[in-house]
Amino acid sequence: MSASEHQSAERYDLLLKGGHVIDPANQIDRTMDVAVTGNRIAAVAPDIPASRAKKAVSVEGLIVTPGLIDIHTHVYGGYRGWMFPDEHALPNGVTTVVDTGGAGWKKFEEFKDTIIAQSTTRVLAFINIVGAGMLGAVEQDVSEMDPVPCAEMIAKYPDCVVGSKTAHFAGPGWEAVDGAVEAARLSGTITMIDFAPKPTRSYRELILEHMRPGDIHTHMYAQHIPLLNEQGKVNDYVREARAQGIIFDVGHGAGSLWFRIAVPALQQGFVPDSISTDLHKYSAFIPNATMPVTMSKFLNMGMSLQEVVLRSTVNPARVIRRPELGTLNVGAEADIAVFEVLRGDFGFVDSGHAKLRGNQRLQGVLTVRAGKIVWDLNGLSWPDWKTAGQYGVIQ
């Protein structure tokens, strides 16, 4: 083949060969190759010749999925537990995160300029109904809960804002919830609600009377949420809320995934719509609420790998109304995660520091964000130094 013929045959910039592709959006669950041109998925097919790509990477024996979407994270200041997104997302196969209320409408534009615009990870946001954002005591100030400027800020930045958020309100009334719902209604979006029941405001009222179809209740398996009744059964009104379109999200966090609640709920078929981490400085250590470990907890509670991937890719994309994400569609932005399923004797810790034993754990091996390899744990995409010659920085 001449140099010109070889160049014309190089249709792809990157080719991931021989991995087990799980792409629930397209009902793919088998060995396939994934090709990338520029920042887009160019082909998903069996046996694409390595000669067609500038860089071909063998991922045989590994799991290839769309880049994960974590719809509950904390990547903006104010809240003292926040963390920069790239370092904690990309090594874990997460290519899209959603900050949940770190910024209110007063500080969102600073967040956009300092974090969203500066990150390799795609950063989206729920804007806090509290104008000052997630700053502690001010979260109890109902005068800060104005849905009109919140809705205006949501509508101003539809490319990176998905809706409103309320959390941590300890008062007796519905000001925070109703304010967040109204901001979402005014902006034509959704709200995410972190809720603690009080004698004056029950969980039943929240999900049946105050939330709308498409709104998200996060922390569904928290100990303060009456998901189960006194007999350990999923409450009928919870199932009724799901039938009405309420979304139930994991939001693991430091305090919101308890095996004693999650296991019986899963056994009764009450599974999450979306798996998310509520990742912050205090959930990243003892409960180890990274996305692969949180997914591994559900694997070892009995959910299949395909179902776990579904709830970490296409489902959250649909929940936040970003259907172009969470898929390996040809033409979609090339966000790809590659995992190894480790087999052995593992222990997983919940928010109450109780342990679940399991025999499989997901580990992020390689991450592609917008067509670029941004994480490569084992150097799969690079040549051995002994054969690389007098190399500089290898592309």
C-alpha positions, 0 to 999 in steps of 0.5 A, spaced: 500 500 500 502 506 498 503 512 503 497 516 500 493 509 500 494 508 507 493 515 509 486 514 506 484 508 509 486 511 516 478 513 517 479 513 525 483 517 530 482 512 535 479 505 535 478 501 541 478 493 539 475 487 542 471 489 548 465 487 551 460 493 549 454 495 554 450 500 551 443 500 553 441 506 549 442 501 543 441 495 546 448 492 545 451 487 549 456 483 546 464 484 543 464 490 539 469 495 536 468 502 538 471 507 533 472 515 534 473 520 529 475 527 532 470 528 538 465 523 535 463 516 535 464 514 528 462 506 528 460 501 533 461 494 529 465 487 530 472 486 527 474 493 525 481 493 522 486 496 526 489 498 520 483 503 519 485 507 525 491 512 527 491 509 534 488 502 535 487 500 543 486 493 545 481 492 550 479 485 550 477 482 556 474 489 559 467 492 559 466 498 554 460 503 556 458 510 554 462 515 559 458 515 566 453 520 568 453 522 575 447 526 577 449 528 584 456 531 585 459 537 589 464 540 585 463 548 587 465 551 593 461 554 599 460 547 601 466 545 605 466 538 602 466 540 595 472 537 590 474 539 583 471 535 578 476 532 573 481 528 578 475 525 581 471 523 575 475 522 569 479 516 573 472 513 575 469 513 568 465 519 569 465 524 563 459 528 566 457 530 573 452 534 575 453 539 581 447 539 586 446 546 588 453 548 590 451 555 587 445 559 588 443 564 582 447 569 586 454 565 585 452 561 579 456 565 574 462 565 578 461 557 578 460 557 570 467 561 569 471 558 574 469 551 574 465 549 568 469 552 563 475 550 566 474 542 566 475 537 562 469 533 565 462 536 562 460 539 568 452 541 569 448 544 575 442 544 579 441 551 581 440 552 589 433 555 591 437 559 596 440 565 592 447 564 596 447 557 595 450 551 599 453 555 605 450 552 611 446 557 616 443 561 610 440 554 607 435 555 613 433 563 611 426 562 607 428 570 604 433 567 600 428 562 597 426 566 591 424 562 585 423 568 580 431 569 580 433 562 580 428 560 574 431 566 570 438 564 571 436 557 570 433 559 563 439 564 562 444 558 561 440 552 558 447 549 556 449 547 562 443 548 567 438 542 568 434 545 573 433 547 581 435 544 587 433 544 595 437 541 600 438 541 608 432 545 610 430 544 617 424 548 618 417 546 619 414 548 612 414 547 605 418 553 603 424 550 600 421 544 596 415 549 593 420 554 592 425 549 588 419 546 584 416 553 582 423 555 580 423 549 575 416 550 573 417 557 571 424 555 567 421 549 564 425 544 567 426 539 573 428 539 580 432 535 585 430 534 592 434 532 598 428 532 604 428 530 611 421 529 613 418 533 619 412 532 623 409 538 619 411 535 612 411 528 611 415 524 605 408 521 603 406 529 602 412 530 598 412 525 593 405 525 592 403 532 593 409 537 592 413 534 586 411 533 579 413 528 574 420 528 572 422 531 579 428 527 582 428 525 590 435 523 591 437 519 597 432 514 596 435 509 601 437 514 606 435 511 613 431 518 615 427 516 608 421 512 610 421 507 604 420 501 608 414 500 613 414 497 619 414 490 616 420 492 612 416 492 605 416 498 600 410 503 602 405 503 597 405 510 596 412 510 594 410 505 588 404 510 587 409 516 586 413 512 581 407 510 577 406 518 577 413 519 574 417 521 580 424 519 579 428 516 585 436 517 585 441 513 589 445 519 592 450 515 596 453 520 600 456 519 607 449 518 610 444 516 604 446 509 602 444 503 608 444 496 606 439 494 611 434 499 607 437 498 600 437 490 600 430 489 602 428 494 597 431 491 591 429 484 593 422 487 592 424 490 586 424 497 588 430 499 584 433 506 583 432 510 576 439 513 577 445 511 580 449 517 583 454 518 588 453 525 592 461 525 592 464 530 596 470 530 601 466 526 606 463 521 602 470 519 598 473 515 604 470 511 608 464 509 604 468 510 598 462 513 594 466 513 587 461 511 581 465 504 580 464 502 587 457 505 588 455 501 582 459 495 585 455 495 591 449 494 587 452 489 583 453 485 589 446 487 592 444 482 586 443 487 580 446 485 573 451 489 570 447 491 564 442 494 569 447 497 573 450 500 567 443 502 564 442 506 571 449 510 570 448 512 563 442 512 559 437 513 565 441 519 568 441 522 561 434 522 560 432 524 567 436 530 566 433 531 559 440 530 556 438 524 551 444 526 547 449 523 553 449 516 555 450 513 549 455 510 543 450 513 538 454 514 531 455 522 531 455 522 539 460 526 542 465 520 544 465 519 551 467 512 553 469 508 559 473 502 560 472 498 566 475 491 568 470 487 573 475 484 578 473 477 581 475 476 588 473 477 595 471 484 597 468 488 602 463 494 601 461 499 606 455 503 607 453 510 610 452 506 617 459 503 616 456 496 615 459 491 611 457 487 605 461 482 602 461 481 595 465 477 589 466 483 584 468 490 583 468 495 577 475 498 576 476 504 571 481 502 566 481 507 561 476 514 559 475 517 553 472 524 553 470 528 547 475 523 543 481 524 547 484 519 552 484 522 559 485 516 563 489 510 562 491 506 568 495 501 565 498 504 559 494 500 554 494 506 549 501 507 549 507 503 546 512 499 550 518 504 552 523 499 549 520 499 542 518 506 542 525 509 540 528 516 541 521 518 543 518 525 545 511 526 548 507 520 544 500 522 542 
